[in-house]
Amino acid sequence: MDTHERRKQLRLLYGDLFDGVAAALYAADPIGINFGDNADEYHPEVSTLLPKLRECHSAADVQALLHREFVAWFDEHTAGPEGRYRQPAQAIWELWQRHLGHRSLAEPGAAADGGA
């Protein structure tokens, strides 16, 4: 499956959460790639982050996940310190909690299995 198809499937699975997480990363711009006209720049990272959010139990867990993923995608130097991810982690945690709440209302039992 190509990258475009994978993102399309994730958007179907996670709905607005995909765009919300991408927007949170773009706004925080932890690695300095927001040039004002490339709003999709963080989409590849979102594609690997979303399936792992179910492992997180707090904003701190999301922060650690973000840092690990950015180190994996780039390198330690480019990713920078974990503290750089505090702001987007908080925003993503809130988006994730809303997503789980929405899913649990729409689909009985969805929150019990991680929401996705």
Backbone as JSON, one array per atom type, in Angstrom:
{
  "sequence": "MDTHERRKQLRLLYGDLFDGVAAALYAADPIGINFGDNADEYHPEVSTLLPKLRECHSAADVQALLHREFVAWFDEHTAGPEGRYRQPAQAIWELWQRHLGHRSLAEPGAAADGGA",
  "N": [[0.85, -1.17, 0.0], [0.6, 2.18, -0.9], [1.91, 5.34, 0.33], [0.09, 7.49, 0.14], [-2.37, 6.15, -0.03], [-2.37, 4.87, 2.46], [-2.56, 7.07, 4.22], [-5.06, 7.99, 3.45], [-6.69, 5.87, 4.33], [-6.21, 6.05, 7.08], [-7.36, 8.52, 7.6], [-10.04, 7.91, 7.13], [-10.46, 6.06, 9.18], [-9.8, 7.5, 11.56], [-11.01, 9.96, 11.25], [-11.59, 13.4, 11.81], [-9.52, 13.58, 13.59], [-7.02, 13.01, 12.45], [-6.43, 15.34, 10.89], [-6.52, 17.22, 12.94], [-4.39, 16.47, 14.66], [-2.27, 16.79, 12.88], [-2.48, 19.56, 12.47], [-1.95, 20.5, 15.06], [0.74, 19.75, 15.36], [1.85, 21.2, 13.25], [1.32, 23.82, 14.06], [2.81, 23.99, 16.45], [5.26, 23.28, 15.48], [7.71, 21.58, 15.98], [10.16, 20.85, 14.78], [10.84, 22.85, 13.07], [9.78, 23.19, 10.37], [7.65, 24.53, 9.34], [6.65, 26.58, 6.95], [4.66, 28.26, 6.35], [3.12, 27.74, 4.09], [2.86, 25.08, 3.74], [1.04, 23.15, 4.92], [0.62, 20.41, 5.08], [2.91, 19.22, 5.89], [3.52, 17.71, 8.2], [2.11, 15.38, 7.9], [3.17, 12.75, 7.24], [4.36, 11.94, 9.69], [2.15, 11.99, 11.39], [0.78, 9.83, 10.42], [2.16, 7.67, 11.48], [1.97, 8.16, 14.16], [-0.77, 8.18, 15.01], [-1.84, 5.43, 15.19], [-0.47, 4.63, 17.46], [-1.34, 6.12, 19.58], [-3.21, 4.94, 21.25], [-1.73, 3.64, 23.12], [-1.07, 5.52, 24.94], [-1.56, 7.15, 28.08], [-1.69, 9.6, 29.14], [-0.94, 13.13, 28.77], [1.77, 13.39, 29.09], [2.68, 10.88, 28.29], [2.04, 11.06, 25.59], [3.77, 13.09, 24.87], [6.27, 11.84, 25.21], [5.96, 9.83, 23.28], [5.74, 11.4, 20.93], [8.31, 12.53, 20.85], [9.92, 10.18, 20.6], [9.01, 9.24, 18.1], [9.73, 11.36, 16.38], [12.5, 11.32, 16.66], [12.94, 8.83, 15.51], [11.98, 9.3, 12.9], [13.65, 11.34, 12.03], [16.39, 12.38, 13.46], [18.26, 12.43, 16.56], [19.35, 14.99, 16.95], [17.88, 16.69, 15.16], [15.28, 16.2, 16.09], [15.46, 17.19, 18.68], [15.16, 18.21, 22.19], [13.01, 16.37, 24.46], [11.25, 18.02, 25.83], [10.47, 19.93, 24.02], [8.2, 19.02, 22.86], [6.07, 19.33, 24.51], [3.89, 21.23, 24.31], [2.51, 20.53, 21.77], [1.88, 17.91, 22.52], [0.07, 18.17, 24.64], [-2.09, 19.37, 23.3], [-2.66, 17.35, 21.43], [-3.28, 15.23, 23.14], [-5.68, 16.19, 24.25], [-7.25, 16.29, 21.93], [-7.28, 13.56, 21.32], [-8.64, 12.53, 23.56], [-11.16, 13.69, 23.17], [-11.79, 12.46, 20.76], [-11.96, 9.76, 21.58], [-14.11, 9.97, 23.35], [-16.13, 10.8, 21.61], [-16.21, 8.58, 19.91], [-16.98, 6.61, 21.74], [-19.54, 7.38, 22.34], [-20.74, 7.17, 19.87], [-20.27, 4.53, 19.07], [-20.95, 1.88, 20.87], [-18.79, 0.41, 23.22], [-16.47, 1.14, 21.91], [-14.59, 2.84, 23.19], [-13.52, 1.13, 25.07], [-11.82, -0.53, 23.69], [-9.71, 1.07, 23.0], [-10.56, 2.88, 21.19], [-10.03, 2.9, 18.51]],
  "CA": [[0.0, 0.0, 0.0], [1.43, 3.37, -0.97], [1.78, 6.31, 1.41], [-1.15, 8.25, -0.05], [-3.48, 5.25, 0.31], [-2.3, 4.67, 3.92], [-3.11, 8.28, 4.85], [-6.49, 8.0, 3.16], [-7.3, 4.91, 5.23], [-6.15, 6.59, 8.43], [-8.37, 9.58, 7.69], [-11.34, 7.24, 7.27], [-10.5, 5.43, 10.48], [-9.7, 8.45, 12.66], [-11.8, 11.15, 10.97], [-10.97, 14.71, 11.98], [-8.34, 13.49, 14.45], [-5.82, 13.1, 11.61], [-6.16, 16.74, 10.59], [-6.27, 17.92, 14.2], [-3.03, 16.17, 15.1], [-1.37, 17.46, 11.94], [-2.55, 21.0, 12.74], [-1.25, 20.75, 16.33], [2.18, 19.67, 15.09], [2.21, 22.31, 12.36], [1.3, 25.05, 14.86], [3.94, 23.96, 17.39], [6.44, 23.16, 14.61], [8.84, 21.2, 16.82], [11.44, 20.71, 14.07], [11.09, 24.03, 12.25], [9.52, 23.01, 8.94], [6.46, 25.3, 8.99], [7.03, 27.73, 6.13], [3.46, 29.04, 6.12], [2.33, 27.29, 2.94], [3.04, 23.62, 3.63], [0.28, 22.63, 6.06], [0.63, 18.95, 5.11], [4.29, 18.79, 6.14], [3.61, 16.73, 9.28], [1.24, 14.24, 7.64], [3.82, 11.44, 7.37], [4.54, 11.61, 11.1], [0.82, 11.72, 11.94], [0.43, 8.48, 9.98], [2.73, 6.68, 12.39], [1.57, 8.5, 15.53], [-2.16, 7.86, 15.34], [-2.07, 4.07, 15.69], [0.21, 4.43, 18.75], [-1.96, 6.93, 20.64], [-3.95, 4.09, 22.19], [-0.79, 3.22, 24.15], [-0.84, 6.66, 25.83], [-2.51, 7.31, 29.17], [-1.58, 10.98, 29.63], [-0.24, 14.04, 27.86], [3.2, 13.07, 29.22], [2.92, 9.73, 27.42], [2.01, 11.56, 24.2], [5.01, 13.84, 24.69], [7.35, 10.85, 25.02], [5.71, 9.21, 21.99], [6.12, 12.35, 19.88], [9.77, 12.62, 20.79], [10.44, 8.93, 20.03], [8.68, 9.19, 16.67], [10.53, 12.33, 15.64], [13.87, 10.79, 16.62], [12.93, 7.74, 14.52], [11.79, 9.87, 11.57], [14.76, 12.23, 11.67], [17.52, 11.97, 14.29], [18.22, 13.08, 17.88], [19.64, 16.42, 16.81], [16.74, 17.36, 14.53], [14.13, 16.07, 16.99], [15.67, 18.06, 19.82], [14.81, 17.66, 23.49], [11.63, 15.94, 24.63], [10.46, 19.16, 26.3], [9.99, 20.67, 22.85], [6.95, 18.4, 22.43], [5.05, 19.5, 25.56], [2.71, 21.94, 23.79], [1.69, 19.71, 20.87], [1.41, 16.72, 23.23], [-1.14, 18.54, 25.38], [-3.16, 19.56, 22.32], [-2.98, 16.03, 20.86], [-3.96, 14.46, 24.19], [-7.06, 16.68, 24.32], [-7.93, 15.81, 20.71], [-7.45, 12.12, 21.47], [-9.71, 12.3, 24.54], [-12.43, 14.02, 22.5], [-12.01, 11.39, 19.79], [-12.42, 8.58, 22.31], [-15.45, 10.27, 23.85], [-17.04, 10.79, 20.46], [-16.34, 7.2, 19.46], [-17.72, 5.8, 22.7], [-20.94, 7.76, 22.2], [-21.24, 6.71, 18.56], [-20.14, 3.09, 18.93], [-20.8, 1.25, 22.19], [-17.61, -0.46, 23.36], [-15.3, 1.65, 21.17], [-13.58, 3.37, 24.11], [-12.92, 0.03, 25.8], [-10.75, -1.14, 22.9], [-8.75, 2.07, 22.58], [-11.22, 3.85, 20.37], [-9.75, 2.78, 17.06]],
  "C": [[0.9, 1.24, 0.0], [1.07, 4.35, 0.15], [0.47, 7.08, 1.32], [-2.36, 7.41, 0.37], [-3.53, 5.01, 1.82], [-2.91, 5.87, 4.63], [-4.61, 8.37, 4.64], [-7.23, 7.06, 4.11], [-7.3, 5.42, 6.67], [-7.17, 7.71, 8.62], [-9.77, 8.99, 7.84], [-11.51, 6.66, 8.67], [-10.6, 6.44, 11.62], [-10.48, 9.74, 12.43], [-10.99, 12.43, 11.13], [-9.72, 14.68, 12.85], [-7.06, 13.61, 13.64], [-5.46, 14.56, 11.37], [-5.87, 17.55, 11.85], [-4.86, 17.71, 14.71], [-2.02, 16.85, 14.18], [-1.33, 18.96, 12.21], [-1.81, 21.34, 14.04], [0.26, 20.71, 16.14], [2.64, 20.84, 14.24], [2.28, 23.61, 13.15], [2.49, 25.11, 15.81], [5.27, 23.91, 16.65], [7.72, 22.77, 15.36], [10.18, 21.05, 16.09], [11.67, 21.82, 13.05], [10.87, 23.85, 10.77], [8.24, 23.71, 8.48], [6.91, 26.55, 8.24], [5.81, 28.54, 5.72], [2.6, 28.59, 4.96], [2.41, 25.78, 2.73], [2.34, 22.91, 4.78], [0.28, 21.11, 6.15], [1.99, 18.37, 5.49], [4.41, 17.71, 7.22], [2.73, 15.5, 9.06], [1.95, 12.89, 7.73], [3.98, 11.0, 8.84], [3.2, 11.27, 11.76], [0.42, 10.28, 11.59], [1.01, 7.41, 10.89], [2.33, 6.93, 13.84], [0.18, 7.98, 15.89], [-2.36, 6.44, 15.86], [-1.44, 3.81, 17.07], [-0.42, 5.23, 19.88], [-2.7, 6.08, 21.66], [-3.05, 3.57, 23.31], [-0.58, 4.31, 25.21], [-1.96, 6.79, 26.85], [-2.48, 8.72, 29.75], [-0.9, 11.83, 28.56], [1.27, 13.78, 27.92], [3.57, 11.86, 28.35], [2.94, 10.16, 25.95], [3.3, 12.32, 23.91], [6.18, 12.9, 24.43], [7.2, 10.16, 23.67], [6.13, 10.13, 20.85], [7.63, 12.41, 19.74], [10.38, 11.36, 20.16], [10.2, 8.87, 18.52], [9.53, 10.16, 15.86], [12.0, 11.94, 15.61], [13.95, 9.69, 15.56], [12.82, 8.29, 13.1], [13.02, 10.66, 11.11], [16.03, 11.76, 12.38], [17.43, 12.75, 15.6], [18.42, 14.59, 17.76], [18.45, 17.19, 16.24], [15.52, 17.33, 15.45], [14.25, 17.01, 18.18], [15.22, 17.41, 21.12], [13.32, 17.31, 23.6], [10.72, 17.09, 25.07], [9.87, 19.99, 25.17], [8.6, 20.2, 22.42], [5.82, 18.57, 23.45], [3.78, 20.13, 25.02], [1.9, 21.09, 22.82], [1.14, 18.46, 21.56], [0.12, 17.03, 23.99], [-2.32, 18.69, 24.42], [-3.61, 18.21, 21.74], [-3.7, 15.17, 21.88], [-5.42, 14.89, 24.29], [-7.86, 16.23, 23.09], [-8.24, 14.32, 20.82], [-8.58, 11.8, 22.45], [-11.08, 12.62, 23.94], [-12.79, 12.93, 21.49], [-12.56, 10.14, 20.48], [-13.83, 8.79, 22.85], [-16.48, 10.23, 22.76], [-17.28, 9.37, 19.99], [-17.18, 6.38, 20.43], [-19.2, 6.15, 22.67], [-21.54, 7.18, 20.92], [-21.26, 5.19, 18.45], [-19.94, 2.47, 20.3], [-19.62, 0.27, 22.2], [-16.37, 0.08, 22.68], [-14.23, 2.15, 22.11], [-12.86, 2.24, 24.83], [-11.77, -0.61, 25.02], [-9.75, -0.11, 22.4], [-9.33, 3.06, 21.61], [-10.93, 3.75, 18.9], [-9.14, 1.44, 16.76]]
}
